[in-house]
């Protein structure tokens, strides 16, 4: 039995799809009935209703589990503490292998959410558990957030420079790679930087222009306008400030480094380029 914690998010869903497709038995820890229904529809064999921050719920979820795959909901102020408790619960339950989905370049301590993930990595390394760490780059599917502006106004806005190079990955590749890591012992024990392509948002916009057949331009959005809009949507102070720090870092440095070597080796094929992703993404949107 494989326990997935964080199964209903951008990483969890494609990972579960790939695992179920390979015949794996998945138990998912989930916090509400709606999410449980979604996960069952994706093929989860079991769902456990509970809170990833509650030791009793973690103990129930890990009973009889061989492997834990953990990805934290994004931008959580207590990720270091919560992640460490999950690792401790896995050790107490006798879990054989723990996979943690971290972040690209967690060493950048000036980014709060990176620093918290690095703390979790450190706790995992020192736990005595057999472990594997995945460090995915920026998700190509983040385009969803600005899709309306892309289609209605021909603008791809981000609150940082559109001319900094960003390491990026298709989350479908990420899910497939994560499933292979779960199931193949030859891949256990690694710490993998996962990147499929490297390009600027201006280059992404040029590709979208080609695919859509009309001009799309990448533009830098005011960070203060973004923060005001995020607060208007009910975003927490931690989320707003951590995201703003991330954007300031990207504005100066992009998402530096990365190559497709590790992802290619795990997948056994060439990962999706941004053009591959854009063609599939646009086709799916137009089919809706």
Secondary structure in CASP SS format (residue, H / E / C, confidence):
PFRMAT SS
TARGET T0000
AUTHOR 0000-0000-0000
METHOD secondary structure of the structure
MODEL  1
X C 1.00
X E 1.00
X E 1.00
X E 1.00
X E 1.00
X C 1.00
X C 1.00
X C 1.00
X C 1.00
X C 1.00
X C 1.00
X H 1.00
X H 1.00
X H 1.00
X H 1.00
X H 1.00
X H 1.00
X H 1.00
X H 1.00
X H 1.00
X H 1.00
X C 1.00
X C 1.00
X C 1.00
X C 1.00
X E 1.00
X E 1.00
X E 1.00
X E 1.00
X E 1.00
X C 1.00
X C 1.00
X H 1.00
X H 1.00
X H 1.00
X H 1.00
X H 1.00
X H 1.00
X H 1.00
X H 1.00
X H 1.00
X H 1.00
X C 1.00
X C 1.00
X C 1.00
X E 1.00
X E 1.00
X E 1.00
X E 1.00
X C 1.00
X C 1.00
X C 1.00
X C 1.00
X C 1.00
X H 1.00
X H 1.00
X H 1.00
X H 1.00
X H 1.00
X H 1.00
X H 1.00
X H 1.00
X C 1.00
X C 1.00
X C 1.00
X C 1.00
X E 1.00
X E 1.00
X E 1.00
X E 1.00
X C 1.00
X C 1.00
X C 1.00
X C 1.00
X C 1.00
X C 1.00
X C 1.00
X C 1.00
X H 1.00
X H 1.00
X H 1.00
X H 1.00
X H 1.00
X H 1.00
X H 1.00
X H 1.00
X H 1.00
X H 1.00
X H 1.00
X H 1.00
X H 1.00
X H 1.00
X C 1.00
X C 1.00
X C 1.00
X C 1.00
X E 1.00
X E 1.00
X E 1.00
X E 1.00
X E 1.00
X C 1.00
X C 1.00
X C 1.00
X C 1.00
X C 1.00
X C 1.00
X C 1.00
X C 1.00
X C 1.00
X C 1.00
X H 1.00
X H 1.00
X H 1.00
X H 1.00
X H 1.00
X H 1.00
X H 1.00
X H 1.00
X H 1.00
X H 1.00
X H 1.00
X H 1.00
X H 1.00
X H 1.00
X C 1.00
X C 1.00
X C 1.00
X C 1.00
X C 1.00
X E 1.00
X E 1.00
X E 1.00
X E 1.00
X E 1.00
X E 1.00
X C 1.00
X E 1.00
X E 1.00
X H 1.00
X H 1.00
X H 1.00
X H 1.00
X H 1.00
X H 1.00
X H 1.00
X H 1.00
X H 1.00
X H 1.00
X H 1.00
X H 1.00
X H 1.00
X H 1.00
X C 1.00
X E 1.00
X E 1.00
X E 1.00
X E 1.00
X C 1.00
X C 1.00
X C 1.00
X C 1.00
X C 1.00
X C 1.00
X C 1.00
X E 1.00
X E 1.00
X E 1.00
X E 1.00
X C 1.00
X H 1.00
X H 1.00
X H 1.00
X H 1.00
X H 1.00
X H 1.00
X H 1.00
X H 1.00
X H 1.00
X H 1.00
X H 1.00
X H 1.00
X H 1.00
X C 1.00
X H 1.00
X H 1.00
X H 1.00
X C 1.00
X C 1.00
X C 1.00
X E 1.00
X E 1.00
X E 1.00
X E 1.00
X C 1.00
X C 1.00
X E 1.00
X E 1.00
X E 1.00
X C 1.00
X H 1.00
X H 1.00
X H 1.00
X H 1.00
X H 1.00
X H 1.00
X H 1.00
X H 1.00
X H 1.00
X H 1.00
X H 1.00
X H 1.00
X C 1.00
X C 1.00
X C 1.00
X C 1.00
X E 1.00
X E 1.00
X E 1.00
X E 1.00
X C 1.00
X C 1.00
X H 1.00
X H 1.00
X H 1.00
X H 1.00
X H 1.00
X H 1.00
X H 1.00
X H 1.00
X H 1.00
X H 1.00
X C 1.00
X C 1.00
X C 1.00
X C 1.00
X H 1.00
X H 1.00
X H 1.00
X H 1.00
X H 1.00
X H 1.00
X H 1.00
X H 1.00
X H 1.00
X H 1.00
X H 1.00
X H 1.00
X H 1.00
X H 1.00
X H 1.00
X H 1.00
X H 1.00
X C 1.00
X E 1.00
X C 1.00
X C 1.00
X C 1.00
X C 1.00
X C 1.00
X H 1.00
X H 1.00
X H 1.00
X H 1.00
X H 1.00
X H 1.00
X H 1.00
X C 1.00
X C 1.00
X C 1.00
X C 1.00
X C 1.00
X C 1.00
X H 1.00
X H 1.00
X H 1.00
X H 1.00
X H 1.00
X H 1.00
X H 1.00
X H 1.00
X H 1.00
X H 1.00
X H 1.00
X H 1.00
X H 1.00
X H 1.00
X C 1.00
END
